[in-house]
Amino acid sequence: MALKSTLRDRRRLQTSREIQRAALSLALSQGYEGLTTEMIAAEAGISQRTFFNYFLNKEAAIIGETVSFDEETVAWFRESSGPLVPDLLQALRRLLCSSDLDRGMSQLIDRLLNKAPELVPIFYGSLKRLSDQLSDLAVLRLGQDARADADLLAEAISHALADTFRIWANDDAMAPDSIVDVTTARLLVLRGFLDQL
């Protein structure tokens, strides 16, 4: 069973999200180029020193904290004998269930990416970290010699998930627990195209 978060963990997450929300709101209202860490700290109601306890720079603040698979999920995946892709998707489901998803934050990110598509590469850094984690999981099953194949598979899954998050951000009727189901449906569309080869 995963460890419950402590009060300190919850406060840290809340402050981190307040900083990210301030960064996204300012980038939307005043533009990204002129945005400074001083502006973000002031908007979040914290000192600049506190800002740097959470994020290295404005880019990191806009992306927010990266989620990671916990040890329990990695152990479950390592021991599972199920098919690779369904198990990777189940690991994602476990990750999302243990995360405190924030639709409002996702909406801000989606609005910012629509307004300033030049910022998409910044968010790809976060997507790359998730993709690397998925690839590492796949390598546990496939072996290190299959790293290139694991990377390709992980990229496809993480991109499908990112697209699904943009859908979820703008569909209040879509429940968080259906994010992986929609991601799976998007991967099945991709499989349909690949079946044409």
C-alpha angles and dihedrals in degrees: 000000000000117000115256115244117256125233088256091054091050092049091049091051091048093051091045091053092046089055092047092047090051091049093049094045092050093046089053096046102035106019132257100258096065094039115119135188088242090059092048093049092049092048091049091048095240137114121262088245090057089049090057091049086066108029137022096216145343092281091058091047092054092049094045129205118332118237120223136197110261123233092255092058092046090050091048091050093048091052098041118104095196125118113291102241097044089048091050089051090048089052088053090050090053090049093051093045090055092047124084097232116208114203091187091058091048089051091053091050092049092049091049093050090050092049097041110024089173086077093063091095090059090058091045087068089064091044090051091055091054091045090052090052091050090048091051089053092049091050089058086068103029100039130239092283088068094054093118091053091045090051092051092049092046091050091054093049095045093048091049088050092049091051090049092052089056089052091047092049091061101037112072090184092061110096119222091236090063094060093093091045091055090044088054091051090052090052090051089056088053090049089054090058092046090051087066091068 
